[in-house]
Amino acid sequence: MYFSGIPGEALDDHYKDCVEIASHDKYLEPYAMKSLFTTVLACCSLTALTIHASAQPSSPEGMYRTHAQNYKDMVLATCIASAYKFSANVGTDAGSSVTALREWANYDWEKSPLAVKALVKKYLARDYTNPLAESQIKGIKFDLLKCLDMYHSKELDALTKKVVTEPNHTYMQNIKKP
């Protein structure tokens, strides 16, 4: 019998050689599969990282929040800027955030500045003494905690209702779309 020009005995020998090579491949197969799996996993991971990186916001999201939320964020940023005004990096960053948030919140510009300043001053004047922390860190004032407490206060909620116009409206709703 001839197959592809190979006589019967030669075909049997050729078949035996192929079987022998294939039987050796079964020892290599787990490594080849592991290598293939590793390669596929690496490609998928890189693709996922690329997709995840491109899904990250590239600009502040404040313009999509309501005026009321931006107002409260602005008051929080003012508190942080006041609390850390002597720390150049924190104070500058927080102050810049206040400026941006002012653009995205629609509120009474005459009543608000003095009210915000008074509310921030009131909360930063609180005495949050903690003897355990004081023994480890001298001069600790918990200013950020004071700002967070102010942020969640009923006083800020009341001030927001008093000075913010169109509290459920967003900055982006004012942008005319082509």
Backbone as JSON, one array per atom type, in Angstrom:
{
  "sequence": "MYFSGIPGEALDDHYKDCVEIASHDKYLEPYAMKSLFTTVLACCSLTALTIHASAQPSSPEGMYRTHAQNYKDMVLATCIASAYKFSANVGTDAGSSVTALREWANYDWEKSPLAVKALVKKYLARDYTNPLAESQIKGIKFDLLKCLDMYHSKELDALTKKVVTEPNHTYMQNIKKP",
  "N": [[0.84, -1.15, 0.0], [0.51, 2.13, -0.85], [0.99, 5.4, 0.29], [0.92, 8.72, -0.13], [3.18, 8.42, -1.62], [4.82, 6.85, -0.04], [6.02, 3.69, 0.68], [4.26, 0.84, 2.13], [5.65, -0.45, 4.45], [7.46, 1.55, 5.01], [5.71, 3.58, 5.53], [4.55, 2.63, 7.86], [6.81, 2.74, 9.53], [7.27, 5.48, 9.44], [4.91, 6.35, 10.61], [5.25, 5.26, 13.16], [7.43, 6.78, 14.01], [6.22, 9.31, 14.11], [4.3, 8.87, 16.1], [6.0, 8.36, 18.21], [7.3, 10.83, 18.44], [5.08, 12.4, 19.01], [4.35, 11.27, 21.44], [6.41, 12.13, 23.04], [5.8, 14.79, 23.01], [3.68, 14.96, 24.72], [4.81, 15.3, 27.15], [5.84, 17.79, 26.91], [3.59, 19.28, 26.48], [2.12, 20.35, 28.8], [3.84, 22.48, 29.5], [3.85, 23.99, 27.19], [1.15, 24.67, 27.07], [0.96, 26.07, 29.46], [2.65, 28.18, 28.89], [1.28, 29.3, 26.72], [-1.1, 29.98, 28.02], [-0.11, 31.84, 29.86], [0.79, 33.82, 28.11], [-1.62, 34.59, 26.86], [-3.02, 35.48, 29.11], [-1.39, 37.63, 29.9], [-1.71, 39.34, 27.69], [-4.47, 39.86, 27.85], [-4.54, 41.13, 30.34], [-3.0, 43.43, 29.86], [-4.6, 44.62, 27.94], [-6.91, 45.06, 29.46], [-5.88, 46.85, 31.35], [-5.3, 49.0, 29.67], [-7.85, 49.65, 28.75], [-9.04, 50.27, 31.21], [-7.45, 52.44, 32.0], [-8.09, 54.29, 30.02], [-10.69, 54.72, 30.66], [-10.67, 56.27, 32.88], [-11.56, 59.36, 34.36], [-10.7, 62.41, 32.73], [-10.93, 64.96, 33.45], [-12.11, 67.26, 36.0], [-15.02, 66.21, 37.84], [-16.89, 67.83, 38.89], [-18.43, 69.62, 37.4], [-20.58, 68.17, 36.59], [-22.03, 67.68, 38.81], [-24.67, 68.67, 41.07], [-25.66, 72.12, 41.74], [-26.01, 72.51, 44.46], [-24.48, 70.41, 45.61], [-21.93, 71.07, 44.64], [-21.62, 73.52, 45.9], [-21.47, 72.78, 48.6], [-19.15, 71.23, 48.44], [-17.37, 73.25, 47.77], [-17.41, 74.76, 50.12], [-16.31, 72.9, 51.88], [-13.75, 72.64, 50.71], [-12.87, 75.25, 51.14], [-12.7, 75.24, 53.91], [-10.66, 73.34, 54.29], [-8.57, 74.63, 52.95], [-8.31, 76.87, 54.6], [-7.64, 75.66, 57.02], [-5.18, 74.53, 56.46], [-3.55, 76.59, 55.56], [-0.96, 77.41, 56.01], [0.59, 75.43, 55.07], [2.16, 75.09, 52.22], [1.72, 73.45, 49.84], [-0.73, 72.02, 50.32], [-2.52, 74.09, 51.03], [-2.43, 75.71, 48.7], [-3.37, 73.94, 46.73], [-5.93, 73.3, 47.72], [-7.05, 75.86, 47.74], [-7.07, 76.43, 44.99], [-8.9, 74.53, 44.21], [-11.19, 75.54, 45.44], [-11.62, 77.81, 43.87], [-12.23, 76.65, 41.35], [-14.57, 75.2, 42.01], [-16.27, 77.28, 42.68], [-16.98, 78.23, 40.21], [-18.66, 76.24, 39.31], [-20.88, 76.22, 40.91], [-23.99, 77.67, 41.6], [-24.82, 80.34, 43.4], [-25.79, 82.73, 45.95], [-23.82, 85.38, 45.76], [-23.43, 87.54, 47.38], [-24.37, 87.06, 50.02], [-23.16, 84.65, 50.69], [-20.13, 84.52, 50.95], [-19.35, 85.7, 53.51], [-20.87, 84.17, 55.27], [-19.86, 81.6, 54.8], [-17.21, 81.95, 55.61], [-17.6, 82.49, 58.35], [-18.8, 80.07, 59.22], [-16.77, 78.19, 58.68], [-14.72, 79.19, 60.32], [-15.92, 78.85, 62.83], [-16.08, 76.02, 63.04], [-13.36, 75.27, 62.81], [-12.4, 76.33, 65.13], [-13.13, 74.6, 67.07], [-12.39, 72.4, 69.81], [-10.8, 69.57, 69.63], [-9.5, 67.78, 71.46], [-7.43, 65.05, 72.14], [-6.13, 63.03, 74.36], [-4.64, 60.63, 74.05], [-3.71, 60.66, 71.38], [-2.38, 63.11, 71.46], [-0.25, 62.52, 73.13], [1.38, 61.11, 71.47], [1.67, 62.62, 69.13], [2.63, 65.79, 69.09], [0.83, 68.83, 69.33], [-1.28, 68.2, 67.63], [-4.25, 68.87, 65.84], [-6.54, 68.0, 64.56], [-7.77, 69.17, 62.31], [-8.71, 68.47, 59.72], [-10.65, 66.6, 60.36], [-12.43, 68.28, 61.69], [-13.25, 69.84, 59.53], [-14.55, 67.9, 58.0], [-16.63, 67.24, 59.75], [-18.0, 69.67, 59.7], [-18.75, 69.66, 57.04], [-20.67, 67.65, 56.99], [-22.63, 68.73, 58.53], [-25.75, 69.99, 59.9], [-25.91, 72.68, 59.85], [-24.46, 73.47, 57.57], [-26.07, 72.3, 55.65], [-28.4, 73.85, 55.99], [-27.41, 76.41, 55.33], [-26.72, 75.97, 52.67], [-29.25, 75.53, 51.52], [-30.24, 78.06, 51.89], [-28.62, 79.86, 50.36], [-28.01, 78.78, 47.82], [-28.98, 78.83, 44.49], [-31.25, 77.22, 42.33], [-30.72, 74.41, 43.25], [-30.69, 71.72, 42.34], [-29.79, 71.78, 39.82], [-27.25, 71.5, 37.25], [-23.93, 72.61, 36.32], [-23.24, 71.85, 33.72], [-25.68, 71.7, 32.48], [-26.15, 74.25, 31.75], [-24.54, 74.7, 29.62], [-24.6, 75.27, 26.24], [-25.5, 73.02, 23.77], [-24.24, 72.08, 20.57]],
  "CA": [[0.0, 0.0, 0.0], [1.26, 3.38, -0.95], [0.29, 6.6, 0.73], [1.78, 9.88, -0.37], [4.45, 7.99, -2.19], [5.63, 6.11, 0.92], [5.59, 2.3, 0.69], [3.59, 0.37, 3.35], [6.53, -0.59, 5.6], [8.02, 2.87, 5.28], [4.63, 4.35, 6.14], [4.45, 2.16, 9.24], [7.95, 3.31, 10.25], [7.03, 6.92, 9.52], [3.83, 6.48, 11.59], [5.84, 4.99, 14.48], [8.23, 7.96, 14.35], [5.28, 10.38, 14.46], [3.71, 8.51, 17.38], [7.04, 8.54, 19.2], [7.47, 12.28, 18.62], [3.87, 12.88, 19.67], [4.35, 10.82, 22.82], [7.31, 13.02, 23.75], [5.12, 16.08, 23.11], [2.76, 15.0, 25.86], [5.57, 15.82, 28.28], [6.03, 19.21, 26.66], [2.29, 19.92, 26.36], [1.77, 21.23, 29.92], [4.65, 23.69, 29.44], [3.36, 24.78, 26.06], [-0.14, 25.21, 27.47], [1.21, 27.08, 30.49], [3.21, 29.33, 28.19], [0.19, 29.91, 25.96], [-2.0, 30.58, 29.0], [0.58, 33.03, 30.39], [0.79, 34.83, 27.06], [-3.0, 35.08, 26.71], [-3.32, 36.23, 30.33], [-0.66, 38.89, 29.82], [-2.37, 40.19, 26.69], [-5.75, 40.3, 28.41], [-4.27, 42.08, 31.41], [-2.58, 44.7, 29.26], [-5.79, 45.21, 27.31], [-7.77, 45.54, 30.54], [-5.27, 48.06, 31.9], [-5.47, 50.07, 28.7], [-9.26, 50.04, 28.78], [-9.28, 50.91, 32.5], [-6.79, 53.74, 31.99], [-8.82, 55.22, 29.15], [-12.0, 54.99, 31.26], [-10.49, 57.21, 33.97], [-11.92, 60.73, 33.98], [-9.55, 63.24, 32.44], [-11.2, 66.3, 33.96], [-12.91, 67.2, 37.23], [-16.4, 65.8, 37.64], [-17.76, 68.79, 39.56], [-19.37, 70.28, 36.48], [-21.73, 67.29, 36.41], [-22.76, 67.62, 40.07], [-25.65, 69.75, 41.25], [-25.15, 73.34, 42.35], [-25.99, 72.31, 45.91], [-23.33, 69.58, 45.96], [-20.72, 71.86, 44.39], [-21.52, 74.54, 46.94], [-20.97, 72.11, 49.8], [-17.76, 70.88, 48.16], [-16.6, 74.49, 47.83], [-17.27, 75.11, 51.53], [-15.33, 71.95, 52.43], [-12.43, 73.03, 50.21], [-12.51, 76.48, 51.85], [-12.3, 74.83, 55.25], [-9.35, 72.68, 54.19], [-7.61, 75.68, 52.6], [-8.09, 77.69, 55.8], [-6.98, 74.84, 58.03], [-3.8, 74.22, 56.08], [-3.03, 77.72, 54.78], [0.49, 77.56, 56.2], [1.23, 74.34, 54.33], [2.1, 75.63, 50.86], [1.13, 72.56, 48.85], [-2.13, 71.72, 50.63], [-3.27, 75.34, 50.94], [-2.53, 76.13, 47.29], [-4.24, 73.0, 46.02], [-7.31, 73.48, 48.2], [-7.5, 77.17, 47.25], [-7.37, 76.28, 43.56], [-10.15, 73.77, 44.13], [-12.27, 76.47, 45.79], [-11.86, 78.65, 42.69], [-12.92, 75.84, 40.34], [-15.91, 74.87, 42.49], [-17.09, 78.51, 42.6], [-17.49, 78.31, 38.84], [-19.65, 75.19, 39.06], [-22.0, 76.33, 41.85], [-24.76, 78.89, 41.43], [-25.26, 80.73, 44.73], [-25.85, 84.16, 46.24], [-22.44, 85.82, 45.97], [-23.4, 88.59, 48.4], [-24.58, 86.48, 51.34], [-22.38, 83.44, 50.94], [-18.74, 84.58, 51.43], [-19.25, 85.95, 54.95], [-21.47, 83.02, 55.96], [-18.9, 80.5, 54.69], [-16.06, 82.28, 56.47], [-18.03, 82.33, 59.75], [-19.01, 78.65, 59.49], [-15.45, 77.56, 58.69], [-14.04, 79.67, 61.53], [-16.58, 78.21, 63.97], [-15.69, 74.6, 63.13], [-11.92, 75.15, 63.04], [-12.14, 76.75, 66.51], [-13.49, 73.51, 67.98], [-11.27, 71.76, 70.51], [-10.91, 68.12, 69.54], [-8.35, 67.26, 72.2], [-7.4, 63.61, 72.36], [-4.9, 62.8, 75.13], [-3.84, 59.52, 73.51], [-3.03, 61.14, 70.17], [-1.51, 64.2, 71.88], [0.98, 61.96, 73.7], [2.21, 60.6, 70.38], [1.91, 63.68, 68.14], [2.45, 67.08, 69.75], [0.19, 69.9, 68.57], [-2.28, 67.7, 66.68], [-5.47, 69.67, 65.99], [-7.65, 67.32, 63.89], [-8.46, 70.15, 61.46], [-9.46, 67.81, 58.64], [-11.84, 66.02, 61.0], [-13.34, 69.4, 61.92], [-13.82, 70.19, 58.21], [-15.5, 66.84, 57.64], [-17.81, 67.41, 60.59], [-18.71, 70.82, 59.16], [-19.32, 69.23, 55.76], [-21.85, 66.81, 57.24], [-23.47, 69.39, 59.53], [-27.06, 70.56, 59.57], [-25.68, 74.1, 59.58], [-24.1, 73.62, 56.16], [-27.29, 71.99, 54.88], [-29.28, 75.03, 56.07], [-26.78, 77.48, 54.56], [-26.84, 75.58, 51.27], [-30.64, 75.81, 51.12], [-30.46, 79.51, 51.95], [-27.89, 80.67, 49.38], [-27.85, 78.16, 46.5], [-30.13, 78.94, 43.58], [-31.39, 76.01, 41.5], [-29.83, 73.43, 43.87], [-30.62, 70.44, 41.63], [-29.32, 72.07, 38.46], [-25.8, 71.32, 37.11], [-23.21, 73.54, 35.46], [-23.27, 71.35, 32.34], [-27.0, 71.98, 31.91], [-26.09, 75.62, 31.24], [-23.73, 74.71, 28.4], [-25.42, 75.06, 25.03], [-24.97, 71.97, 22.91], [-24.41, 72.43, 19.14]],
  "C": [[0.89, 1.22, 0.0], [0.39, 4.55, -0.46], [1.27, 7.74, 0.63], [3.16, 9.46, -0.84], [5.32, 7.22, -1.23], [5.12, 4.68, 0.92], [5.05, 1.91, 2.07], [4.48, 0.28, 4.56], [7.1, 0.77, 6.01], [6.97, 3.75, 5.97], [4.47, 3.95, 7.6], [5.58, 2.73, 10.09], [7.75, 4.82, 10.48], [5.96, 7.2, 10.6], [4.37, 6.28, 13.0], [6.67, 6.18, 14.94], [7.33, 9.11, 14.82], [4.67, 10.12, 15.83], [4.73, 8.74, 18.48], [7.27, 10.03, 19.49], [6.27, 12.85, 19.38], [3.85, 12.47, 21.14], [5.33, 11.66, 23.65], [6.65, 14.39, 23.95], [4.17, 16.14, 24.29], [3.48, 15.48, 27.12], [5.78, 17.33, 28.14], [4.71, 19.97, 26.68], [1.93, 20.81, 27.55], [2.55, 22.55, 29.89], [4.19, 24.6, 28.32], [2.03, 25.42, 26.42], [0.03, 26.31, 28.52], [1.74, 28.35, 29.85], [2.13, 30.06, 27.4], [-0.77, 30.63, 26.91], [-1.39, 31.87, 29.55], [0.56, 34.15, 29.37], [-0.6, 35.44, 26.89], [-3.38, 35.94, 27.92], [-2.64, 37.59, 30.32], [-1.31, 39.85, 28.84], [-3.7, 40.73, 27.22], [-5.55, 41.34, 29.5], [-3.88, 43.43, 30.85], [-3.76, 45.4, 28.59], [-6.71, 45.79, 28.37], [-7.2, 46.81, 31.15], [-5.44, 49.23, 30.96], [-6.9, 50.57, 28.71], [-9.56, 50.78, 30.08], [-8.67, 52.3, 32.52], [-7.56, 54.74, 31.14], [-10.19, 55.55, 29.73], [-11.89, 55.97, 32.43], [-10.86, 58.61, 33.51], [-10.66, 61.57, 33.76], [-9.77, 64.68, 32.87], [-12.05, 66.19, 35.22], [-14.37, 66.89, 36.92], [-17.4, 66.77, 38.26], [-18.79, 69.43, 38.66], [-20.62, 69.44, 36.22], [-22.54, 67.14, 37.7], [-23.72, 68.79, 40.17], [-24.99, 70.97, 41.89], [-25.04, 73.17, 43.87], [-24.77, 71.49, 46.33], [-22.03, 70.34, 45.74], [-20.53, 72.95, 45.44], [-20.94, 73.92, 48.21], [-19.51, 71.68, 49.62], [-16.87, 72.11, 48.27], [-16.38, 74.9, 49.29], [-16.26, 74.18, 52.2], [-13.92, 72.33, 51.98], [-11.95, 74.31, 50.88], [-12.02, 76.16, 53.25], [-10.9, 74.21, 55.24], [-8.28, 73.72, 53.87], [-7.29, 76.55, 53.81], [-7.31, 76.92, 56.85], [-5.5, 74.64, 57.73], [-3.15, 75.35, 55.29], [-1.53, 77.9, 54.94], [1.28, 76.4, 55.6], [1.08, 74.68, 52.85], [1.38, 74.71, 49.87], [-0.36, 72.32, 49.09], [-2.98, 72.97, 50.47], [-3.48, 75.8, 49.52], [-3.48, 75.24, 46.53], [-5.7, 73.19, 46.44], [-7.87, 74.82, 47.72], [-7.86, 77.14, 45.77], [-8.67, 75.51, 43.35], [-11.35, 74.65, 44.46], [-12.64, 77.3, 44.57], [-12.63, 77.88, 41.62], [-14.36, 75.56, 40.76], [-16.83, 76.09, 42.49], [-17.72, 78.64, 41.22], [-18.65, 77.35, 38.6], [-20.85, 75.23, 40.01], [-22.68, 77.68, 41.64], [-25.35, 79.27, 42.78], [-25.22, 82.24, 44.88], [-24.45, 84.65, 46.65], [-22.34, 86.92, 47.02], [-23.49, 88.01, 49.8], [-23.55, 85.41, 51.68], [-20.98, 83.65, 51.51], [-18.6, 84.78, 52.95], [-19.79, 84.77, 55.75], [-20.51, 81.83, 55.94], [-17.73, 80.73, 55.64], [-16.41, 82.06, 57.94], [-18.2, 80.86, 60.12], [-17.68, 77.91, 59.6], [-14.71, 77.93, 59.98], [-14.6, 78.98, 62.77], [-16.12, 76.76, 64.14], [-14.2, 74.43, 63.39], [-11.54, 75.57, 64.47], [-12.48, 75.64, 67.51], [-12.23, 72.89, 68.58], [-11.51, 70.25, 70.5], [-9.71, 67.47, 70.22], [-8.5, 65.75, 72.41], [-6.09, 63.3, 73.07], [-4.02, 61.67, 74.58], [-3.06, 59.96, 72.28], [-2.03, 62.22, 70.52], [-0.19, 63.67, 72.44], [1.92, 61.45, 72.62], [2.59, 61.68, 69.37], [1.6, 65.02, 68.8], [1.78, 68.08, 68.8], [-0.86, 69.44, 67.56], [-3.61, 68.42, 66.93], [-6.7, 69.02, 65.35], [-8.45, 68.27, 63.0], [-9.26, 69.5, 60.33], [-10.74, 67.18, 59.19], [-12.88, 67.11, 61.28], [-14.02, 69.81, 60.61], [-14.84, 69.15, 57.77], [-16.78, 66.94, 58.47], [-18.65, 68.59, 60.1], [-19.43, 70.43, 57.87], [-20.62, 68.45, 55.94], [-22.85, 67.47, 58.2], [-24.81, 69.87, 58.99], [-26.92, 72.04, 59.24], [-25.32, 74.34, 58.12], [-25.29, 73.29, 55.26], [-28.22, 73.2, 54.84], [-28.71, 76.19, 55.24], [-26.9, 77.21, 53.06], [-28.25, 75.89, 50.76], [-30.91, 77.31, 51.04], [-29.83, 80.26, 50.78], [-27.79, 80.08, 47.98], [-29.14, 78.3, 45.7], [-30.11, 77.73, 42.66], [-30.49, 74.88, 42.03], [-29.69, 72.1, 43.13], [-30.15, 70.59, 40.19], [-27.8, 71.83, 38.42], [-25.22, 72.38, 36.19], [-23.34, 73.13, 34.0], [-24.64, 71.57, 31.69], [-27.06, 73.39, 31.33], [-25.32, 75.72, 29.93], [-24.64, 74.4, 27.22], [-24.74, 74.02, 24.16], [-25.23, 72.33, 21.45], [-25.47, 71.61, 18.45]]
}
